[in-house]
Amino acid sequence: MEEKMKIKEIIVVEGRDDTTAVQQAVEADTIETNGSAINKATIAKIQLAQQTRGVIVFTDPDYPGERIRKIISEHVKGCKHAFLPKQQAKPKKGRGLGVEHASRKDIRDALQNVYEEFIDIEEEITHQDLMIAGLIGGSAAKKRREILGQFLKIGYANGKQLHKRLLMFQITKEQFKEAMVCVLEEEK
């Protein structure tokens, strides 16, 4: 039996099923938010975890998951973020979307490609860059943002959120350009 990858940071997930899936894939401790109505006690727990071991936010790739990610980012500075593409979070049968439906391999991959949140950053990629790349406006923009999010492993986001993520995770102009080459190749 192969040895499980060990994660030093505490992983913040939405619920018990997510904890089970993560712990089947890696050796890690988790904090469960129990939905998008995060209470003060949970925020305090996440703040303590960030101070002592660090935190990786690993929520579902849907609106409630993004809401949780945003609330945590507002209250706990410097977290790391792991993202799972929507297609990897779908169940084999039935409906729903979540970390609990991902394969062990997909969970490990997401946790090996975390981004650290930076607070004070210089704007390198501009809103204009996103427009020129066809990521904002136009019929292909949504699909391009989807492909870009997968390639950079930062998840899907609308135009405004994408710009914030690119800056927050300090994606360089060079990384952005390389990713856009792949996006355009995949469109062919």
C-alpha positions as CSV (number, residue, x, y, z in Angstrom):
1,M,0.0,0.0,0.0
2,E,1.4,3.4,-0.9
3,E,2.0,6.0,1.8
4,K,-0.5,8.8,1.8
5,M,0.7,12.3,1.1
6,K,0.9,14.3,4.4
7,I,-0.5,17.8,4.5
8,K,0.9,20.1,7.3
9,E,-1.8,22.8,6.9
10,I,-5.4,22.3,8.1
11,I,-7.8,21.9,5.3
12,V,-11.1,23.9,5.5
13,V,-13.9,21.9,3.8
14,E,-17.7,22.4,3.8
15,G,-18.9,19.2,5.5
16,R,-18.3,15.7,6.9
17,D,-18.5,14.0,3.5
18,D,-15.7,16.3,2.2
19,T,-13.6,15.5,5.3
20,T,-14.0,11.7,4.5
21,A,-13.0,12.2,0.9
22,V,-10.0,14.3,1.8
23,Q,-8.8,11.9,4.5
24,Q,-9.1,9.0,2.1
25,A,-6.8,10.8,-0.4
26,V,-4.3,12.4,2.0
27,E,-3.2,12.4,5.6
28,A,-4.6,15.7,6.9
29,D,-6.7,17.4,9.5
30,T,-9.8,19.4,8.5
31,I,-12.2,22.0,9.8
32,E,-15.7,21.8,8.5
33,T,-17.7,25.0,7.9
34,N,-21.0,23.1,7.8
35,G,-22.4,25.2,5.0
36,S,-22.0,28.8,3.9
37,A,-23.4,30.4,7.1
38,I,-20.0,30.3,8.8
39,N,-20.3,31.3,12.5
40,K,-17.8,33.3,14.6
41,A,-16.6,30.1,16.4
42,T,-15.7,28.5,13.1
43,I,-13.9,31.7,11.9
44,A,-12.0,31.7,15.2
45,K,-11.0,28.1,14.8
46,I,-9.8,28.8,11.2
47,Q,-7.8,31.9,12.5
48,L,-6.1,29.8,15.1
49,A,-5.3,27.1,12.6
50,Q,-3.8,29.7,10.3
51,Q,-1.6,31.0,13.1
52,T,-0.4,27.6,14.2
53,R,-0.2,25.4,11.0
54,G,-1.6,27.3,8.1
55,V,-4.8,26.8,6.3
56,I,-5.8,25.5,2.8
57,V,-9.4,26.4,1.8
58,F,-10.8,23.6,-0.3
59,T,-14.5,24.3,-1.0
60,D,-16.9,23.0,-3.7
61,P,-16.7,24.7,-7.1
62,D,-20.1,26.3,-6.8
63,Y,-21.7,29.5,-5.6
64,P,-21.9,28.5,-1.9
65,G,-18.3,27.2,-2.0
66,E,-17.1,30.5,-3.5
67,R,-19.1,32.4,-0.8
68,I,-17.4,30.4,1.9
69,R,-14.0,31.1,0.3
70,K,-14.7,34.8,0.2
71,I,-15.9,35.0,3.9
72,I,-12.8,33.1,5.1
73,S,-10.5,35.4,3.0
74,E,-12.1,38.5,4.6
75,H,-11.5,37.2,8.1
76,V,-8.3,35.1,7.8
77,K,-5.4,36.6,5.9
78,G,-2.8,34.7,4.0
79,C,-4.7,31.4,3.5
80,K,-3.8,29.0,0.7
81,H,-6.4,27.9,-1.7
82,A,-7.0,24.6,-3.6
83,F,-9.4,24.4,-6.5
84,L,-11.2,21.5,-8.1
85,P,-12.7,21.9,-11.6
86,K,-16.5,21.3,-11.8
87,Q,-16.2,18.2,-13.9
88,Q,-14.0,16.6,-11.3
89,A,-16.6,17.4,-8.6
90,K,-19.6,15.8,-10.2
91,P,-20.9,12.4,-9.0
92,K,-20.8,9.4,-11.3
93,K,-24.5,9.1,-10.9
94,G,-27.1,11.6,-9.8
95,R,-26.9,15.3,-9.2
96,G,-24.8,17.6,-7.1
97,L,-21.3,19.0,-7.1
98,G,-18.7,18.8,-4.4
99,V,-15.3,17.8,-3.1
100,E,-16.9,14.5,-1.8
101,H,-17.5,13.3,-5.4
102,A,-13.9,13.8,-6.6
103,S,-11.4,10.9,-7.0
104,R,-8.6,10.5,-4.6
105,K,-6.2,11.4,-7.4
106,D,-8.1,14.6,-8.3
107,I,-8.1,15.6,-4.6
108,R,-4.3,15.0,-4.3
109,D,-3.7,17.0,-7.5
110,A,-5.7,19.9,-6.2
111,L,-3.9,19.9,-2.8
112,Q,-0.5,19.8,-4.6
113,N,-1.4,22.9,-6.6
114,V,-2.4,25.3,-4.0
115,Y,-2.1,29.1,-4.3
116,E,-1.1,31.3,-1.4
117,E,-3.2,34.5,-1.0
118,F,-1.2,37.7,-1.0
119,I,-2.6,40.8,0.4
120,D,-0.5,43.7,-0.8
121,I,0.2,43.2,-4.5
122,E,1.0,45.3,-7.5
123,E,-1.4,45.0,-10.3
124,E,0.4,43.2,-13.1
125,I,-2.5,41.8,-15.2
126,T,-5.0,44.5,-16.0
127,H,-8.7,44.5,-16.7
128,Q,-7.7,45.6,-20.3
129,D,-5.5,42.4,-20.6
130,L,-8.6,40.3,-19.8
131,M,-10.6,42.1,-22.4
132,I,-7.9,41.8,-25.1
133,A,-7.6,38.0,-24.3
134,G,-11.4,37.6,-24.8
135,L,-12.0,36.7,-21.2
136,I,-14.5,39.4,-20.6
137,G,-17.3,40.1,-23.0
138,G,-17.9,38.1,-26.2
139,S,-19.5,34.8,-26.7
140,A,-16.4,32.7,-26.0
141,A,-15.4,34.5,-22.8
142,K,-17.1,32.1,-20.3
143,K,-15.5,29.0,-22.0
144,R,-12.1,30.7,-22.1
145,R,-12.3,31.6,-18.4
146,E,-13.2,28.0,-17.7
147,I,-10.2,26.6,-19.6
148,L,-7.9,29.3,-18.1
149,G,-9.1,28.4,-14.6
150,Q,-8.4,24.7,-15.2
151,F,-5.0,25.4,-16.7
152,L,-3.8,27.7,-13.9
153,K,-5.6,25.5,-11.3
154,I,-7.5,28.5,-9.8
155,G,-11.0,27.4,-10.6
156,Y,-13.7,29.0,-12.7
157,A,-14.6,32.6,-12.0
158,N,-16.6,35.4,-13.7
159,G,-14.5,38.3,-15.2
160,K,-14.3,40.4,-12.1
161,Q,-13.5,37.4,-9.8
162,L,-10.9,36.2,-12.3
163,H,-9.1,39.5,-12.2
164,K,-9.1,39.4,-8.4
165,R,-7.8,35.8,-8.3
166,L,-5.0,36.5,-10.8
167,L,-3.8,39.3,-8.7
168,M,-4.4,37.6,-5.3
169,F,-2.4,34.6,-6.4
170,Q,0.2,36.7,-8.1
171,I,-0.1,35.1,-11.5
172,T,2.6,36.8,-13.5
173,K,2.0,38.2,-17.0
174,E,4.2,35.5,-18.3
175,Q,2.2,32.7,-16.7
176,F,-1.0,34.4,-18.0
177,K,0.4,34.6,-21.5
178,E,1.5,30.9,-21.4
179,A,-2.0,29.9,-20.1
180,M,-3.7,31.9,-22.8
181,V,-1.7,30.1,-25.5
182,C,-3.1,26.8,-24.1
183,V,-6.6,28.2,-23.9
184,L,-6.5,29.3,-27.6
185,E,-5.0,25.9,-28.6
186,E,-7.8,24.1,-26.8
187,E,-10.4,26.2,-28.6
188,K,-9.2,24.9,-32.0
